[in-house]
């Protein structure tokens, strides 16, 4: 009950908060720009939409896609010349996250280094709080 109350207060005042919620590493920036160009998006004007949804082996999973429009409930952030759109309902889960890109032996893809995650799965695509 208290958690829901605090979330409601936080969500209502979200537009007044001016922080960089998601940081974008240089390697992620380069990959985002390339992928956006390949998909017909322009990193200078379009958005990287980042969110959290139910699913995955740890309970929650990350969602990343490109978008040309800002939603009514979106909070917009910019870091490292990348504009990120996050729905208010995903905000608390992602605060302080660093988006990186890895091309290592464990697979290639975007990696979310999320300080809020108390547990992550082996592949790093899902987490729990």
Backbone as CSV, one residue per row, in Angstrom:
resi,resn,N_x,N_y,N_z,CA_x,CA_y,CA_z,C_x,C_y,C_z
1,UNK,0.824,-1.192,0.000,0.000,0.000,0.000,0.869,1.257,0.000
2,UNK,1.871,1.287,0.863,2.766,2.440,0.940,3.546,2.575,-0.361
3,UNK,3.990,1.444,-0.914,4.737,1.462,-2.166,3.905,2.065,-3.294
4,UNK,2.628,1.655,-3.381,1.734,2.190,-4.407,1.513,3.687,-4.198
5,UNK,1.364,4.125,-2.944,1.165,5.532,-2.632,2.379,6.356,-3.069
6,UNK,3.577,5.872,-2.724,4.793,6.588,-3.118,4.948,6.631,-4.624
7,UNK,4.615,5.520,-5.289,4.683,5.499,-6.748,3.735,6.539,-7.333
8,UNK,2.528,6.649,-6.794,1.544,7.619,-7.294,2.062,9.041,-7.130
9,UNK,2.601,9.354,-5.968,3.164,10.696,-5.748,4.310,10.952,-6.714
10,UNK,5.179,9.962,-6.881,6.320,10.097,-7.771,5.870,10.290,-9.209
11,UNK,4.904,9.486,-9.675,4.432,9.561,-11.057,3.755,10.894,-11.336
12,UNK,3.022,11.418,-10.377,2.329,12.688,-10.557,3.332,13.824,-10.713
13,UNK,4.436,13.768,-9.991,5.433,14.833,-10.018,6.580,14.558,-10.983
14,UNK,6.462,13.535,-11.796,7.531,13.126,-12.694,7.933,14.228,-13.671
15,UNK,6.988,14.999,-14.147,7.302,16.046,-15.113,8.159,17.158,-14.514
16,UNK,8.186,17.251,-13.196,8.966,18.293,-12.532,10.402,17.854,-12.273
17,UNK,10.677,16.569,-12.476,12.005,16.028,-12.222,12.860,16.191,-13.470
18,UNK,14.043,16.732,-13.302,14.931,16.948,-14.445,16.259,16.231,-14.183
19,UNK,16.289,14.925,-14.483,17.500,14.145,-14.310,17.734,13.330,-15.575
20,UNK,18.959,12.862,-15.725,19.235,11.931,-16.810,18.935,10.548,-16.265
21,UNK,17.864,9.983,-16.723,17.419,8.719,-16.179,18.191,7.554,-16.751
22,UNK,18.455,7.577,-18.043,19.179,6.499,-18.699,20.407,7.101,-19.364
23,UNK,21.540,6.559,-19.040,22.774,6.988,-19.693,23.028,6.061,-20.877
24,UNK,23.609,6.604,-21.943,23.901,5.851,-23.158,25.416,5.853,-23.357
25,UNK,26.004,4.661,-23.369,27.450,4.563,-23.579,27.786,4.930,-25.026
26,UNK,29.045,5.184,-25.279,29.484,5.523,-26.637,29.248,4.376,-27.621
27,UNK,29.488,3.139,-27.171,29.270,1.994,-28.071,27.783,1.822,-28.380
28,UNK,26.924,2.048,-27.378,25.485,1.954,-27.612,25.023,3.076,-28.545
29,UNK,25.563,4.266,-28.355,25.214,5.401,-29.216,25.503,5.084,-30.686
30,UNK,26.686,4.584,-30.944,27.066,4.268,-32.330,26.142,3.215,-32.927
31,UNK,25.824,2.189,-32.152,24.962,1.119,-32.656,23.533,1.623,-32.861
32,UNK,23.043,2.444,-31.953,21.696,3.015,-32.093,21.602,3.843,-33.366
33,UNK,22.575,4.696,-33.604,22.561,5.541,-34.801,22.551,4.684,-36.059
34,UNK,23.381,3.650,-36.095,23.426,2.756,-37.264,22.105,2.020,-37.467
35,UNK,21.566,1.461,-36.393,20.313,0.699,-36.505,19.132,1.594,-36.876
36,UNK,19.104,2.793,-36.309,18.017,3.721,-36.639,18.070,4.081,-38.125
37,UNK,19.268,4.343,-38.622,19.425,4.683,-40.037,18.965,3.520,-40.915
38,UNK,19.350,2.304,-40.544,18.951,1.109,-41.306,17.436,0.915,-41.332
39,UNK,16.763,1.327,-40.239,15.311,1.146,-40.128,14.508,2.370,-40.572
40,UNK,15.176,3.374,-41.146,14.460,4.551,-41.648,14.178,5.610,-40.595
41,UNK,14.907,5.574,-39.495,14.757,6.583,-38.451,15.963,7.505,-38.470
42,UNK,15.801,8.680,-37.878,16.874,9.662,-37.787,17.153,9.924,-36.316
43,UNK,18.328,9.560,-35.845,18.670,9.704,-34.430,18.638,11.160,-33.965
44,UNK,18.707,12.095,-34.891,18.676,13.510,-34.519,17.275,13.987,-34.147
45,UNK,16.226,13.306,-34.635,14.854,13.758,-34.363,13.937,12.676,-33.806
46,UNK,14.265,11.409,-33.995,13.404,10.322,-33.537,13.846,9.820,-32.166
47,UNK,13.046,8.937,-31.592,13.239,8.483,-30.221,13.683,7.020,-30.144
48,UNK,14.445,6.729,-29.114,14.684,5.360,-28.700,13.715,5.141,-27.542
49,UNK,12.756,4.262,-27.737,11.745,4.004,-26.711,12.217,2.836,-25.854
50,UNK,12.385,3.105,-24.564,12.841,2.096,-23.614,11.750,1.895,-22.577
51,UNK,11.466,0.634,-22.280,10.436,0.340,-21.299,10.675,-0.978,-20.602
52,UNK,9.764,-1.289,-19.704,9.791,-2.530,-18.949,8.434,-3.189,-19.124
53,UNK,8.438,-4.491,-19.327,7.189,-5.237,-19.454,7.293,-6.532,-18.662
54,UNK,6.160,-7.108,-18.343,6.141,-8.391,-17.635,6.651,-9.476,-18.558
55,UNK,7.439,-10.382,-17.989,7.936,-11.502,-18.769,9.391,-11.781,-18.498
56,UNK,9.886,-12.786,-19.131,11.270,-13.184,-18.929,11.397,-14.101,-17.735
57,UNK,12.528,-14.728,-17.601,12.712,-15.720,-16.539,12.840,-15.097,-15.155
58,UNK,13.077,-13.790,-15.063,13.183,-13.140,-13.755,11.959,-12.292,-13.418
59,UNK,10.976,-12.231,-14.309,9.734,-11.525,-14.000,9.479,-10.271,-14.813
60,UNK,10.507,-9.509,-15.097,10.376,-8.286,-15.888,11.411,-8.326,-17.000
61,UNK,11.081,-7.757,-18.149,12.053,-7.712,-19.237,12.095,-6.310,-19.837
62,UNK,13.211,-6.016,-20.462,13.416,-4.709,-21.080,12.821,-4.711,-22.480
63,UNK,12.374,-3.547,-22.894,11.825,-3.374,-24.233,12.509,-2.160,-24.847
64,UNK,13.083,-2.316,-26.025,13.769,-1.225,-26.703,13.341,-1.233,-28.160
65,UNK,12.861,-0.101,-28.641,12.478,0.037,-30.040,12.609,1.501,-30.437
66,UNK,12.455,1.769,-31.712,12.549,3.132,-32.225,11.152,3.664,-32.499
67,UNK,10.998,4.980,-32.354,9.677,5.587,-32.521,9.843,7.004,-33.069
68,UNK,8.881,7.418,-33.878,8.901,8.766,-34.443,8.025,9.741,-33.661
69,UNK,7.180,9.213,-32.766,6.248,10.087,-32.041,6.415,9.953,-30.532
70,UNK,6.124,11.044,-29.847,6.158,11.081,-28.390,4.758,10.771,-27.892
71,UNK,4.666,9.845,-26.952,3.381,9.503,-26.351,2.986,10.496,-25.277
72,UNK,1.710,10.510,-24.960,1.178,11.444,-23.964,1.793,11.224,-22.583
73,UNK,2.078,9.979,-22.231,2.626,9.650,-20.913,4.136,9.439,-20.928
74,UNK,4.814,9.940,-21.935,6.258,9.748,-22.047,7.029,10.832,-21.315
75,UNK,8.123,10.425,-20.732,9.111,11.347,-20.210,10.287,11.264,-21.177
76,UNK,10.789,12.392,-21.626,11.850,12.432,-22.630,13.174,12.803,-21.959
77,UNK,14.208,12.046,-22.284,15.554,12.277,-21.766,16.518,12.321,-22.932
78,UNK,17.612,13.033,-22.754,18.655,13.020,-23.765,19.980,12.751,-23.076
79,UNK,20.722,11.804,-23.639,22.062,11.545,-23.151,22.921,11.120,-24.331
80,UNK,24.107,11.651,-24.397,25.073,11.304,-25.439,24.462,11.451,-26.842
81,UNK,23.668,12.525,-27.013,23.039,12.879,-28.286,21.960,11.895,-28.736
82,UNK,21.474,11.049,-27.829,20.393,10.120,-28.122,19.177,10.542,-27.305
83,UNK,18.019,10.672,-27.956,16.792,11.047,-27.278,16.025,9.784,-26.920
84,UNK,15.708,9.666,-25.640,15.073,8.468,-25.110,13.685,8.813,-24.598
85,UNK,12.711,8.005,-24.993,11.341,8.150,-24.507,11.040,6.983,-23.570
86,UNK,10.521,7.317,-22.387,10.164,6.297,-21.402,8.761,6.598,-20.899
87,UNK,7.883,5.591,-20.936,6.551,5.763,-20.364,6.690,5.907,-18.853
88,UNK,5.827,6.712,-18.265,5.916,6.971,-16.828,5.873,5.691,-16.006
89,UNK,5.120,4.689,-16.451,5.007,3.462,-15.660,6.321,2.677,-15.603
90,UNK,7.237,2.915,-16.530,8.530,2.228,-16.532,9.622,3.028,-15.834
91,UNK,9.341,4.261,-15.508,10.354,5.178,-14.991,11.075,4.639,-13.756
92,UNK,10.313,4.205,-12.756,10.930,3.754,-11.503,11.839,2.561,-11.702
93,UNK,11.518,1.705,-12.642,12.323,0.515,-12.893,13.652,0.841,-13.575
94,UNK,13.716,1.960,-14.279,14.870,2.258,-15.128,15.769,3.385,-14.635
95,UNK,15.382,4.065,-13.567,16.169,5.202,-13.077,17.607,4.784,-12.799
96,UNK,18.546,5.479,-13.407,19.962,5.222,-13.195,20.572,4.164,-14.100
97,UNK,19.794,3.629,-15.023,20.274,2.565,-15.904,21.263,3.096,-16.932
98,UNK,22.257,2.291,-17.240,23.218,2.609,-18.303,22.976,1.629,-19.439
99,UNK,22.700,2.165,-20.616,22.488,1.348,-21.805,23.817,1.198,-22.525
100,UNK,24.235,-0.058,-22.695,25.491,-0.340,-23.373,25.245,-1.316,-24.507
101,UNK,26.226,-1.465,-25.360,26.151,-2.459,-26.430,27.351,-3.368,-26.311
102,UNK,27.099,-4.676,-26.354,28.167,-5.655,-26.220,28.232,-6.524,-27.465
103,UNK,29.418,-6.741,-27.938,29.617,-7.632,-29.078,30.511,-8.794,-28.693
104,UNK,30.518,-9.147,-27.401,31.434,-10.155,-26.881,30.998,-11.588,-27.121
105,UNK,31.688,-12.488,-26.476,31.461,-13.919,-26.634,30.106,-14.373,-26.095
106,UNK,29.553,-13.651,-25.143,28.259,-14.025,-24.567,27.086,-13.594,-25.430
107,UNK,27.354,-13.085,-26.585,26.283,-12.644,-27.467,26.411,-11.179,-27.787
108,UNK,25.727,-10.793,-28.822,25.771,-9.416,-29.284,24.421,-8.776,-28.991
109,UNK,24.445,-7.564,-28.469,23.189,-6.869,-28.237,23.323,-5.784,-27.197
110,UNK,22.181,-5.142,-26.940,22.141,-4.078,-25.954,22.090,-4.687,-24.565
111,UNK,22.793,-4.044,-23.648,22.862,-4.497,-22.263,22.378,-3.359,-21.376
112,UNK,21.461,-3.680,-20.472,20.939,-2.701,-19.520,21.625,-2.935,-18.178
113,UNK,22.487,-2.029,-17.769,23.108,-2.093,-16.447,22.223,-1.286,-15.509
114,UNK,21.350,-2.014,-14.820,20.298,-1.403,-14.018,20.610,-1.550,-12.530
115,UNK,20.877,-0.431,-11.831,21.190,-0.507,-10.401,19.987,-0.898,-9.545
116,UNK,18.785,-0.847,-10.093,17.573,-1.180,-9.348,17.279,-2.676,-9.338
117,UNK,17.906,-3.426,-10.222,17.637,-4.854,-10.339,18.307,-5.607,-9.189
118,UNK,17.505,-6.358,-8.452,18.073,-7.158,-7.372,18.511,-8.530,-7.882
119,UNK,17.946,-8.933,-9.010,18.305,-10.220,-9.599,18.134,-10.110,-11.112
120,UNK,19.067,-10.670,-11.863,18.947,-10.718,-13.320,19.137,-12.157,-13.771
121,UNK,18.619,-12.444,-14.951,18.800,-13.794,-15.481,20.193,-13.904,-16.120
122,UNK,20.569,-15.087,-16.503,21.892,-15.316,-17.079,22.125,-14.560,-18.360
123,UNK,21.078,-14.362,-19.171,21.255,-13.672,-20.449,21.185,-12.154,-20.289
124,UNK,20.725,-11.666,-19.124,20.654,-10.235,-18.884,19.462,-9.532,-19.497
125,UNK,18.526,-10.306,-20.058,17.370,-9.695,-20.702,16.177,-9.528,-19.785
126,UNK,16.223,-10.127,-18.594,15.132,-9.930,-17.654,15.700,-9.710,-16.254
127,UNK,14.847,-9.165,-15.372,15.302,-8.812,-14.033,14.122,-8.796,-13.091
128,UNK,14.431,-8.661,-11.798,13.395,-8.457,-10.785,13.921,-7.435,-9.789
129,UNK,12.990,-6.870,-9.046,13.365,-5.850,-8.056,13.351,-6.453,-6.665
